[in-house]
Amino acid sequence: DLVSVLLDATLREPGVEPRLMTDREIMHLVKIVMIAGGGTSWRQMGITLFALLTNPDQLAQVKADRSLVEDAVEESLRWNPTAPYFYRNATRDTELRGHKISEGDIVEVGIGPANRDPSRWDNPDVFDINRPKITNLAFGLGVHRCLGMNVAKVEMMHAINALFDAFPDMRLDPDAPMPEIGGGFEQRGPTAVPVLLR
């Protein structure tokens, strides 16, 4: 199990004597693992369904070719990630565009805005499952890349396919209010996605 592995884990950093993790470090990692996956997958699945249902041409493509479910999930992660901002601690003093950042300062990283960089993506504010595949930052990068990203993607793909299998005629309810994505800068998602199933 994860806790047993962490109890025996040795941290190795350049220039630092290898050591076991402290109880605080272990608790922090366990907390992140338990909380991080709790709501993000179903919220991101809601964002994906919202995007497909509000783009009927792309919904039709996905229903006709289920291999495009993966593309829809990837595009929703780029277009509107459920966690568009992360906080990190600066590991050393630095300066960024004239602003001094001291070691230990908390820095907010906006991956949501980065995923809509027009120098990287054409029409970045548009949900488009057919756009060229370029790595997005929804799950972070490097040592901070989400450990559960592959599980989350598989969960979303299986759930969306299961919904389309069970309800092939699913569509937005035209008489219901248009879904909205809310939740602030962390744990975003639609509050509801009213659909007709038949």
Z-matrix of the N, CA and C atoms (Angstrom, degrees):
N
C 1 1.457
C 2 1.526 1 109.69
N 3 1.315 2 115.85 1 161.00
C 4 1.463 3 121.97 2 -174.11
C 5 1.528 4 112.67 3 -59.44
N 6 1.330 5 117.60 4 -44.07
C 7 1.469 6 120.11 5 -176.79
C 8 1.526 7 110.42 6 -63.07
N 9 1.320 8 117.47 7 -42.26
C 10 1.472 9 120.11 8 178.49
C 11 1.526 10 111.25 9 -61.91
N 12 1.324 11 116.34 10 -41.43
C 13 1.466 12 119.99 11 177.97
C 14 1.525 13 110.09 12 -62.26
N 15 1.335 14 117.06 13 -43.98
C 16 1.464 15 120.46 14 -179.64
C 17 1.527 16 111.97 15 -65.74
N 18 1.329 17 117.00 16 -35.64
C 19 1.468 18 120.11 17 179.02
C 20 1.525 19 111.60 18 -62.24
N 21 1.334 20 116.07 19 -31.56
C 22 1.463 21 120.59 20 -178.97
C 23 1.525 22 113.24 21 -98.20
N 24 1.329 23 117.33 22 -3.12
C 25 1.464 24 121.04 23 -175.33
C 26 1.525 25 111.45 24 -69.91
N 27 1.314 26 115.08 25 138.96
C 28 1.456 27 121.62 26 176.32
C 29 1.523 28 108.55 27 -108.24
N 30 1.326 29 115.66 28 126.08
C 31 1.463 30 120.50 29 176.82
C 32 1.520 31 108.97 30 -84.83
N 33 1.313 32 114.65 31 130.55
C 34 1.463 33 120.30 32 177.60
C 35 1.520 34 108.09 33 -125.22
N 36 1.320 35 115.28 34 117.68
C 37 1.457 36 121.31 35 177.86
C 38 1.522 37 108.13 36 -126.81
N 39 1.337 38 117.26 37 144.67
C 40 1.463 39 119.77 38 179.07
C 41 1.526 40 111.25 39 -56.40
N 42 1.321 41 115.71 40 130.92
C 43 1.454 42 120.73 41 176.54
C 44 1.515 43 115.32 42 76.50
N 45 1.336 44 117.69 43 5.90
C 46 1.461 45 121.39 44 -178.92
C 47 1.528 46 108.23 45 -125.40
N 48 1.316 47 115.63 46 139.46
C 49 1.463 48 120.88 47 178.35
C 50 1.535 49 109.99 48 -62.11
N 51 1.349 50 118.82 49 130.00
C 52 1.471 51 120.05 50 177.08
C 53 1.525 52 110.69 51 -55.87
N 54 1.335 53 116.13 52 144.40
C 55 1.464 54 120.22 53 -178.36
C 56 1.521 55 110.04 54 -151.97
N 57 1.336 56 114.71 55 160.70
C 58 1.458 57 120.25 56 172.86
C 59 1.523 58 109.01 57 -74.93
N 60 1.310 59 116.18 58 157.57
C 61 1.462 60 120.14 59 177.63
C 62 1.523 61 109.56 60 -73.10
N 63 1.326 62 116.15 61 147.99
C 64 1.463 63 120.27 62 175.97
C 65 1.527 64 108.94 63 -78.26
N 66 1.333 65 116.00 64 161.79
C 67 1.470 66 119.91 65 176.49
C 68 1.527 67 110.50 66 -57.40
N 69 1.327 68 116.06 67 -39.67
C 70 1.468 69 119.95 68 -179.82
C 71 1.532 70 111.25 69 -62.64
N 72 1.330 71 117.39 70 -43.58
C 73 1.468 72 120.65 71 178.87
C 74 1.526 73 111.06 72 -63.39
N 75 1.322 74 116.51 73 -41.28
C 76 1.470 75 120.65 74 178.76
C 77 1.521 76 110.19 75 -63.99
N 78 1.331 77 116.90 76 -46.84
C 79 1.471 78 120.03 77 179.65
C 80 1.529 79 110.93 78 -60.71
N 81 1.324 80 116.31 79 -39.97
C 82 1.465 81 120.46 80 179.57
C 83 1.534 82 110.56 81 -62.16
N 84 1.329 83 117.08 82 -45.94
C 85 1.464 84 120.42 83 179.83
C 86 1.525 85 111.90 84 -65.22
N 87 1.324 86 117.17 85 -42.78
C 88 1.468 87 120.69 86 179.08
C 89 1.526 88 109.80 87 -62.44
N 90 1.321 89 116.33 88 -42.32
C 91 1.470 90 120.64 89 178.70
C 92 1.524 91 110.58 90 -60.44
N 93 1.319 92 116.68 91 -45.37
C 94 1.464 93 120.60 92 179.71
C 95 1.523 94 110.51 93 -60.68
N 96 1.326 95 116.81 94 -46.76
C 97 1.466 96 120.72 95 -178.39
C 98 1.521 97 110.70 96 -62.71
N 99 1.330 98 117.59 97 -43.12
C 100 1.466 99 120.66 98 -177.34
C 101 1.526 100 112.00 99 -70.63
N 102 1.314 101 117.01 100 -40.01
C 103 1.460 102 120.37 101 -175.80
C 104 1.525 103 111.60 102 -82.75
N 105 1.320 104 116.71 103 -39.62
C 106 1.465 105 120.48 104 -172.50
C 107 1.519 106 112.87 105 -57.54
N 108 1.307 107 117.89 106 -43.64
C 109 1.456 108 119.89 107 -177.33
C 110 1.510 109 114.20 108 -87.00
N 111 1.322 110 117.58 109 -4.29
C 112 1.460 111 120.51 110 -175.02
C 113 1.504 112 115.04 111 -63.68
N 114 1.304 113 118.46 112 -40.77
C 115 1.451 114 119.48 113 -176.41
C 116 1.511 115 114.63 114 -126.27
N 117 1.318 116 116.57 115 -10.93
C 118 1.460 117 118.32 116 -173.78
C 119 1.524 118 112.81 117 -68.61
N 120 1.321 119 118.50 118 -42.24
C 121 1.472 120 120.23 119 -176.30
C 122 1.515 121 111.84 120 -63.66
N 123 1.335 122 117.17 121 -48.60
C 124 1.471 123 117.19 122 -177.62
C 125 1.516 124 111.30 123 -70.42
N 126 1.341 125 117.49 124 -30.55
C 127 1.466 126 118.81 125 176.42
C 128 1.533 127 110.66 126 -67.93
N 129 1.334 128 115.93 127 -43.51
C 130 1.465 129 119.09 128 179.58
C 131 1.525 130 110.62 129 -67.20
N 132 1.318 131 117.78 130 -34.02
C 133 1.457 132 119.93 131 175.40
C 134 1.527 133 109.71 132 -63.02
N 135 1.327 134 117.18 133 -40.07
C 136 1.461 135 120.92 134 176.27
C 137 1.519 136 111.81 135 -62.14
N 138 1.332 137 116.55 136 -40.24
C 139 1.463 138 120.55 137 177.28
C 140 1.528 139 110.12 138 -63.76
N 141 1.332 140 116.64 139 -42.08
C 142 1.468 141 120.43 140 179.12
C 143 1.520 142 110.94 141 -62.82
N 144 1.336 143 116.93 142 -46.39
C 145 1.469 144 120.16 143 178.55
C 146 1.526 145 110.89 144 -63.13
N 147 1.326 146 116.77 145 -43.53
C 148 1.469 147 121.11 146 176.86
C 149 1.527 148 110.01 147 -55.49
N 150 1.334 149 116.75 148 -47.74
C 151 1.465 150 120.94 149 -178.22
C 152 1.525 151 111.35 150 -63.15
N 153 1.325 152 117.01 151 -43.51
C 154 1.465 153 119.87 152 179.75
C 155 1.522 154 111.52 153 -67.29
N 156 1.322 155 116.42 154 -45.35
C 157 1.464 156 120.14 155 -176.36
C 158 1.528 157 112.47 156 -68.39
N 159 1.316 158 117.36 157 -24.24
C 160 1.468 159 120.13 158 177.41
C 161 1.531 160 111.67 159 -93.48
N 162 1.315 161 116.60 160 1.90
C 163 1.467 162 122.92 161 175.14
C 164 1.527 163 108.13 162 -130.24
N 165 1.333 164 117.50 163 75.22
C 166 1.468 165 121.37 164 -171.77
C 167 1.528 166 114.87 165 -55.90
N 168 1.334 167 117.92 166 -31.91
C 169 1.464 168 119.56 167 178.16
C 170 1.528 169 111.04 168 -64.18
N 171 1.326 170 116.72 169 -40.66
C 172 1.461 171 120.34 170 178.64
C 173 1.529 172 110.95 171 -73.88
N 174 1.322 173 116.82 172 -35.02
C 175 1.466 174 120.63 173 174.77
C 176 1.523 175 109.65 174 -59.05
N 177 1.333 176 117.00 175 -44.27
C 178 1.467 177 121.01 176 179.28
C 179 1.530 178 110.84 177 -62.56
N 180 1.329 179 117.26 178 -40.36
C 181 1.469 180 120.48 179 177.30
C 182 1.524 181 111.10 180 -60.29
N 183 1.335 182 115.84 181 -45.30
C 184 1.466 183 120.67 182 -177.94
C 185 1.524 184 110.81 183 -66.24
N 186 1.325 185 117.03 184 -41.24
C 187 1.467 186 119.73 185 178.98
C 188 1.529 187 111.23 186 -65.99
N 189 1.337 188 117.13 187 -33.69
C 190 1.464 189 121.17 188 179.98
C 191 1.522 190 112.08 189 -77.69
N 192 1.313 191 117.09 190 -27.85
C 193 1.464 192 121.86 191 -178.51
C 194 1.523 193 108.34 192 -138.80
N 195 1.321 194 115.49 193 94.58
C 196 1.468 195 120.19 194 -174.04
C 197 1.527 196 113.41 195 -64.88
N 198 1.315 197 118.36 196 -15.57
C 199 1.468 198 118.36 197 175.67
C 200 1.529 199 110.67 198 -64.51
N 201 1.340 200 116.98 199 -17.63
C 202 1.466 201 121.14 200 178.92
C 203 1.529 202 112.95 201 -78.86
N 204 1.335 203 117.65 202 -7.29
C 205 1.474 204 119.49 203 175.51
C 206 1.527 205 109.48 204 -58.80
N 207 1.318 206 116.67 205 -41.38
C 208 1.469 207 119.89 206 178.58
C 209 1.529 208 110.75 207 -60.94
N 210 1.342 209 116.91 208 -42.52
C 211 1.465 210 120.17 209 178.05
C 212 1.527 211 111.10 210 -63.73
N 213 1.326 212 116.43 211 -38.19
C 214 1.471 213 120.40 212 178.81
C 215 1.527 214 110.79 213 -64.42
N 216 1.330 215 116.49 214 -42.25
C 217 1.469 216 120.50 215 178.19
C 218 1.527 217 109.80 216 -63.56
N 219 1.328 218 117.06 217 -47.72
C 220 1.473 219 120.64 218 179.83
C 221 1.529 220 111.37 219 -59.63
N 222 1.332 221 116.12 220 -43.64
C 223 1.464 222 119.43 221 -178.99
C 224 1.521 223 111.23 222 -67.32
N 225 1.335 224 117.57 223 -37.01
C 226 1.472 225 119.05 224 178.43
C 227 1.524 226 110.59 225 -65.94
N 228 1.332 227 116.77 226 -35.22
C 229 1.463 228 120.62 227 177.25
C 230 1.528 229 110.88 228 -64.34
N 231 1.321 230 117.07 229 -37.46
C 232 1.459 231 120.78 230 176.90
C 233 1.524 232 110.95 231 -73.12
N 234 1.321 233 115.98 232 -48.05
C 235 1.462 234 123.13 233 -171.73
C 236 1.527 235 112.62 234 -68.50
N 237 1.321 236 117.29 235 -41.78
C 238 1.463 237 120.10 236 -175.96
C 239 1.531 238 110.16 237 -154.13
N 240 1.333 239 118.03 238 75.31
C 241 1.467 240 119.92 239 -178.84
C 242 1.526 241 111.92 240 -66.79
N 243 1.316 242 115.88 241 144.79
C 244 1.465 243 120.38 242 -177.83
C 245 1.530 244 112.10 243 -66.01
N 246 1.312 245 117.12 244 -24.51
C 247 1.475 246 121.04 245 177.44
C 248 1.531 247 107.80 246 -125.08
N 249 1.351 248 117.95 247 82.51
C 250 1.462 249 119.89 248 -173.58
C 251 1.528 250 115.28 249 -78.52
N 252 1.323 251 117.49 250 -6.91
C 253 1.465 252 120.70 251 179.83
C 254 1.524 253 109.46 252 -135.26
N 255 1.332 254 115.26 253 141.60
C 256 1.457 255 121.84 254 175.95
C 257 1.522 256 108.45 255 -126.36
N 258 1.300 257 115.40 256 157.06
C 259 1.460 258 120.82 257 174.59
C 260 1.518 259 108.38 258 -112.45
N 261 1.306 260 116.12 259 137.79
C 262 1.456 261 122.17 260 177.55
C 263 1.521 262 108.28 261 -134.95
N 264 1.326 263 115.72 262 156.78
C 265 1.458 264 121.71 263 175.14
C 266 1.524 265 108.62 264 -99.42
N 267 1.328 266 116.48 265 131.30
C 268 1.462 267 120.30 266 177.00
C 269 1.522 268 108.77 267 -65.65
N 270 1.322 269 116.39 268 131.59
C 271 1.467 270 120.76 269 -177.62
C 272 1.524 271 112.42 270 -90.67
N 273 1.329 272 116.15 271 -9.18
C 274 1.470 273 120.10 272 177.10
C 275 1.526 274 108.76 273 -159.79
N 276 1.317 275 115.59 274 163.68
C 277 1.464 276 120.70 275 175.05
C 278 1.527 277 108.65 276 -65.91
N 279 1.313 278 115.57 277 137.63
C 280 1.463 279 119.97 278 178.08
C 281 1.521 280 109.29 279 -155.98
N 282 1.301 281 115.88 280 176.04
C 283 1.456 282 121.23 281 176.36
C 284 1.517 283 107.73 282 -134.44
N 285 1.320 284 116.44 283 135.70
C 286 1.457 285 121.83 284 179.93
C 287 1.522 286 108.45 285 -129.14
N 288 1.315 287 116.06 286 112.15
C 289 1.467 288 122.46 287 179.66
C 290 1.530 289 112.67 288 50.67
N 291 1.321 290 115.19 289 44.83
C 292 1.453 291 120.30 290 176.28
C 293 1.517 292 115.08 291 86.31
N 294 1.323 293 117.84 292 -2.33
C 295 1.466 294 121.40 293 179.25
C 296 1.527 295 109.21 294 -104.44
N 297 1.332 296 114.90 295 126.23
C 298 1.461 297 119.42 296 179.15
C 299 1.524 298 109.91 297 -80.02
N 300 1.318 299 115.13 298 134.53
C 301 1.461 300 122.60 299 175.89
C 302 1.521 301 106.20 300 -122.97
N 303 1.321 302 116.28 301 123.91
C 304 1.462 303 120.98 302 -177.99
C 305 1.519 304 110.48 303 -95.19
N 306 1.320 305 115.28 304 151.77
C 307 1.461 306 120.10 305 175.34
C 308 1.530 307 108.98 306 -52.91
N 309 1.328 308 116.31 307 131.76
C 310 1.458 309 121.37 308 -180.00
C 311 1.516 310 114.19 309 93.90
N 312 1.344 311 117.41 310 -16.18
C 313 1.467 312 119.61 311 177.29
C 314 1.523 313 110.24 312 -61.98
N 315 1.314 314 115.56 313 146.77
C 316 1.459 315 120.70 314 175.11
C 317 1.519 316 107.86 315 -87.54
N 318 1.318 317 115.60 316 128.75
C 319 1.456 318 122.42 317 -178.50
C 320 1.524 319 108.21 318 -117.63
N 321 1.326 320 116.44 319 132.52
C 322 1.460 321 120.81 320 176.88
C 323 1.527 322 108.40 321 -95.18
N 324 1.327 323 115.44 322 126.46
C 325 1.457 324 121.71 323 -177.75
C 326 1.523 325 108.36 324 -108.91
N 327 1.319 326 116.93 325 122.42
C 328 1.465 327 121.75 326 -177.89
C 329 1.512 328 112.31 327 -96.62
N 330 1.336 329 116.51 328 90.42
C 331 1.460 330 119.08 329 178.53
C 332 1.522 331 111.53 330 -76.40
N 333 1.329 332 117.35 331 -28.63
C 334 1.459 333 120.00 332 177.83
C 335 1.517 334 111.53 333 -59.99
N 336 1.338 335 117.60 334 -53.34
C 337 1.467 336 118.78 335 176.51
C 338 1.535 337 112.66 336 -61.26
N 339 1.331 338 117.34 337 -37.19
C 340 1.472 339 119.85 338 178.95
C 341 1.525 340 110.84 339 -62.77
N 342 1.330 341 117.12 340 -34.24
C 343 1.465 342 121.33 341 179.28
C 344 1.527 343 112.49 342 -71.62
N 345 1.325 344 117.08 343 -6.52
C 346 1.470 345 120.69 344 177.63
C 347 1.534 346 111.04 345 -118.18
N 348 1.299 347 115.40 346 26.24
C 349 1.463 348 120.95 347 179.67
C 350 1.534 349 109.24 348 -69.32
N 351 1.346 350 117.90 349 115.73
C 352 1.463 351 119.91 350 -177.65
C 353 1.528 352 113.98 351 -66.36
N 354 1.336 353 117.54 352 -15.48
C 355 1.463 354 118.69 353 175.96
C 356 1.532 355 110.88 354 -78.84
N 357 1.325 356 116.15 355 -12.07
C 358 1.475 357 121.26 356 -179.83
C 359 1.528 358 111.93 357 -107.41
N 360 1.329 359 117.24 358 -36.89
C 361 1.467 360 121.62 359 -176.33
C 362 1.520 361 110.22 360 -126.97
N 363 1.333 362 116.75 361 135.64
C 364 1.462 363 121.17 362 171.48
C 365 1.520 364 108.65 363 -72.41
N 366 1.321 365 117.07 364 141.04
C 367 1.470 366 122.09 365 179.91
C 368 1.533 367 111.23 366 44.46
N 369 1.325 368 117.78 367 58.79
C 370 1.467 369 120.98 368 -171.30
C 371 1.519 370 115.28 369 -64.79
N 372 1.329 371 118.34 370 -21.24
C 373 1.464 372 120.08 371 -179.17
C 374 1.525 373 112.33 372 -85.23
N 375 1.322 374 116.47 373 -2.50
C 376 1.463 375 121.95 374 -178.67
C 377 1.526 376 109.72 375 -98.74
N 378 1.334 377 116.51 376 132.41
C 379 1.468 378 121.96 377 173.50
C 380 1.522 379 107.40 378 -76.03
N 381 1.338 380 117.22 379 121.37
C 382 1.462 381 121.09 380 -176.32
C 383 1.523 382 109.66 381 -147.62
N 384 1.336 383 115.59 382 105.14
C 385 1.469 384 119.84 383 -177.75
C 386 1.525 385 111.89 384 -70.32
N 387 1.331 386 117.82 385 -11.69
C 388 1.463 387 121.39 386 -177.31
C 389 1.526 388 113.34 387 -97.57
N 390 1.320 389 117.28 388 4.31
C 391 1.469 390 118.97 389 -178.81
C 392 1.531 391 109.61 390 -70.07
N 393 1.353 392 117.04 391 155.71
C 394 1.468 393 119.79 392 176.83
C 395 1.529 394 110.90 393 -56.54
N 396 1.309 395 115.32 394 143.50
C 397 1.465 396 120.43 395 -177.31
C 398 1.531 397 110.01 396 -80.95
N 399 1.322 398 114.93 397 113.15
C 400 1.463 399 122.66 398 176.83
C 401 1.525 400 106.03 399 -127.85
N 402 1.320 401 116.93 400 137.66
C 403 1.461 402 120.36 401 180.00
C 404 1.522 403 110.44 402 -57.07
N 405 1.335 404 115.85 403 130.51
C 406 1.467 405 120.25 404 175.35
C 407 1.527 406 108.74 405 -106.38
N 408 1.311 407 116.27 406 175.77
C 409 1.463 408 120.96 407 -173.97
C 410 1.527 409 113.99 408 -102.92
N 411 1.329 410 118.06 409 12.96
C 412 1.468 411 120.25 410 -174.35
C 413 1.523 412 113.10 411 -54.49
N 414 1.322 413 117.28 412 -35.34
C 415 1.464 414 120.39 413 -179.34
C 416 1.525 415 112.34 414 -103.83
N 417 1.326 416 117.13 415 11.49
C 418 1.456 417 120.48 416 -179.00
C 419 1.522 418 110.62 417 80.45
N 420 1.321 419 115.21 418 -176.04
C 421 1.462 420 121.58 419 178.70
C 422 1.517 421 109.53 420 -142.11
N 423 1.310 422 115.74 421 164.32
C 424 1.456 423 121.30 422 174.46
C 425 1.518 424 113.37 423 63.92
N 426 1.329 425 115.76 424 -142.82
C 427 1.462 426 120.37 425 -175.89
C 428 1.521 427 112.32 426 -66.61
N 429 1.320 428 117.49 427 -18.18
C 430 1.466 429 120.97 428 -179.72
C 431 1.526 430 112.68 429 -97.25
N 432 1.325 431 117.77 430 7.97
C 433 1.469 432 120.81 431 179.17
C 434 1.522 433 108.52 432 -62.46
N 435 1.316 434 115.76 433 138.51
C 436 1.465 435 122.09 434 -175.99
C 437 1.526 436 111.54 435 -59.96
N 438 1.320 437 116.02 436 125.99
C 439 1.463 438 120.87 437 178.58
C 440 1.522 439 112.19 438 -65.09
N 441 1.318 440 116.85 439 -30.75
C 442 1.455 441 120.70 440 -174.84
C 443 1.511 442 115.08 441 -97.08
N 444 1.337 443 118.02 442 13.92
C 445 1.466 444 119.53 443 -173.19
C 446 1.519 445 113.04 444 -61.25
N 447 1.322 446 118.17 445 -41.01
C 448 1.464 447 119.29 446 -179.23
C 449 1.519 448 111.25 447 -68.64
N 450 1.322 449 116.95 448 -38.26
C 451 1.465 450 120.64 449 176.52
C 452 1.527 451 109.50 450 -63.02
N 453 1.322 452 116.95 451 -44.95
C 454 1.467 453 121.20 452 -179.46
C 455 1.524 454 111.24 453 -60.42
N 456 1.332 455 117.07 454 -44.94
C 457 1.464 456 120.28 455 -179.93
C 458 1.529 457 111.06 456 -62.63
N 459 1.325 458 116.22 457 -44.69
C 460 1.472 459 119.91 458 179.99
C 461 1.523 460 110.35 459 -64.04
N 462 1.341 461 117.39 460 -43.02
C 463 1.469 462 120.37 461 177.15
C 464 1.523 463 111.10 462 -56.36
N 465 1.327 464 116.00 463 -47.74
C 466 1.466 465 119.77 464 -178.01
C 467 1.520 466 111.62 465 -65.07
N 468 1.328 467 117.41 466 -43.77
C 469 1.463 468 120.22 467 -178.88
C 470 1.526 469 111.09 468 -63.75
N 471 1.331 470 116.64 469 -44.46
C 472 1.471 471 119.79 470 179.20
C 473 1.525 472 111.05 471 -64.52
N 474 1.317 473 117.23 472 -43.13
C 475 1.468 474 120.27 473 -178.29
C 476 1.529 475 111.19 474 -65.54
N 477 1.322 476 117.15 475 -43.39
C 478 1.469 477 120.11 476 179.77
C 479 1.525 478 110.40 477 -65.56
N 480 1.327 479 117.22 478 -43.28
C 481 1.467 480 119.84 479 176.65
C 482 1.520 481 111.13 480 -61.62
N 483 1.326 482 117.31 481 -41.04
C 484 1.473 483 120.53 482 179.00
C 485 1.527 484 110.77 483 -63.47
N 486 1.320 485 117.29 484 -40.92
C 487 1.470 486 120.40 485 177.00
C 488 1.525 487 111.27 486 -62.12
N 489 1.328 488 117.06 487 -44.83
C 490 1.464 489 119.90 488 -179.93
C 491 1.528 490 111.56 489 -68.85
N 492 1.345 491 117.35 490 -31.39
C 493 1.470 492 120.24 491 175.17
C 494 1.521 493 110.21 492 -65.75
N 495 1.320 494 115.94 493 -46.03
C 496 1.469 495 120.60 494 -176.49
C 497 1.527 496 112.04 495 -75.39
N 498 1.329 497 116.51 496 -33.58
C 499 1.469 498 120.72 497 -174.85
C 500 1.534 499 110.19 498 -133.04
N 501 1.326 500 117.70 499 72.44
C 502 1.466 501 119.96 500 -175.58
C 503 1.529 502 113.91 501 -63.50
N 504 1.323 503 117.49 502 -20.34
C 505 1.468 504 120.40 503 -179.76
C 506 1.530 505 112.63 504 -98.67
N 507 1.318 506 117.37 505 12.56
C 508 1.464 507 120.75 506 -178.37
C 509 1.530 508 110.13 507 -56.62
N 510 1.339 509 114.90 508 134.32
C 511 1.453 510 121.49 509 178.74
C 512 1.520 511 108.30 510 -154.64
N 513 1.318 512 116.72 511 163.38
C 514 1.466 513 120.54 512 177.18
C 515 1.516 514 109.95 513 -61.80
N 516 1.309 515 115.61 514 143.05
C 517 1.463 516 121.04 515 174.71
C 518 1.528 517 107.23 516 -77.70
N 519 1.346 518 118.03 517 112.64
C 520 1.465 519 119.47 518 -176.71
C 521 1.526 520 113.56 519 -67.60
N 522 1.337 521 117.44 520 -17.44
C 523 1.466 522 120.43 521 -179.24
C 524 1.528 523 112.88 522 -91.92
N 525 1.311 524 117.10 523 -6.81
C 526 1.474 525 121.18 524 -179.60
C 527 1.532 526 109.13 525 -93.70
N 528 1.331 527 116.74 526 157.88
C 529 1.469 528 118.74 527 175.97
C 530 1.531 529 110.39 528 -60.57
N 531 1.317 530 115.90 529 146.91
C 532 1.465 531 120.96 530 178.30
C 533 1.525 532 109.14 531 -62.35
N 534 1.339 533 117.69 532 131.87
C 535 1.468 534 119.75 533 178.52
C 536 1.524 535 111.25 534 -58.68
N 537 1.315 536 114.95 535 148.18
C 538 1.463 537 121.36 536 176.38
C 539 1.515 538 108.65 537 -126.65
N 540 1.311 539 115.32 538 144.75
C 541 1.457 540 120.15 539 176.38
C 542 1.517 541 107.19 540 -95.66
N 543 1.316 542 116.33 541 125.81
C 544 1.455 543 121.46 542 -178.67
C 545 1.511 544 110.98 543 -137.74
N 546 1.306 545 115.32 544 -176.19
C 547 1.454 546 120.15 545 176.76
C 548 1.505 547 114.20 546 119.80
N 549 1.300 548 117.81 547 2.45
C 550 1.457 549 119.21 548 177.59
C 551 1.512 550 112.35 549 79.16
N 552 1.323 551 115.60 550 -146.97
C 553 1.454 552 120.98 551 -174.59
C 554 1.516 553 113.49 552 -91.86
N 555 1.314 554 118.06 553 -9.69
C 556 1.460 555 121.47 554 178.33
C 557 1.518 556 108.36 555 -132.02
N 558 1.308 557 116.09 556 141.59
C 559 1.465 558 121.66 557 176.53
C 560 1.523 559 111.88 558 59.01
N 561 1.322 560 116.46 559 52.22
C 562 1.460 561 121.89 560 178.25
C 563 1.521 562 110.24 561 -81.61
N 564 1.317 563 115.23 562 155.84
C 565 1.454 564 121.24 563 174.97
C 566 1.509 565 110.05 564 173.82
N 567 1.333 566 116.46 565 168.87
C 568 1.462 567 118.65 566 177.76
C 569 1.524 568 110.31 567 -71.19
N 570 1.319 569 115.95 568 140.89
C 571 1.467 570 119.45 569 177.38
C 572 1.518 571 110.43 570 -72.90
N 573 1.325 572 116.54 571 -27.08
C 574 1.467 573 122.51 572 176.77
C 575 1.523 574 107.72 573 -164.76
N 576 1.320 575 116.13 574 151.33
C 577 1.459 576 121.83 575 173.65
C 578 1.528 577 106.26 576 -130.63
N 579 1.347 578 117.62 577 85.87
C 580 1.464 579 120.49 578 -177.55
C 581 1.533 580 110.74 579 -68.38
N 582 1.318 581 115.87 580 125.44
C 583 1.461 582 120.53 581 -177.59
C 584 1.521 583 111.07 582 -129.65
N 585 1.317 584 114.67 583 160.63
C 586 1.459 585 122.60 584 167.64
C 587 1.521 586 105.92 585 -106.39
N 588 1.318 587 116.52 586 135.01
C 589 1.461 588 120.31 587 -174.71
C 590 1.518 589 113.34 588 -98.61
N 591 1.315 590 116.52 589 -18.49
C 592 1.470 591 119.93 590 -179.56
C 593 1.499 592 110.08 591 -130.14
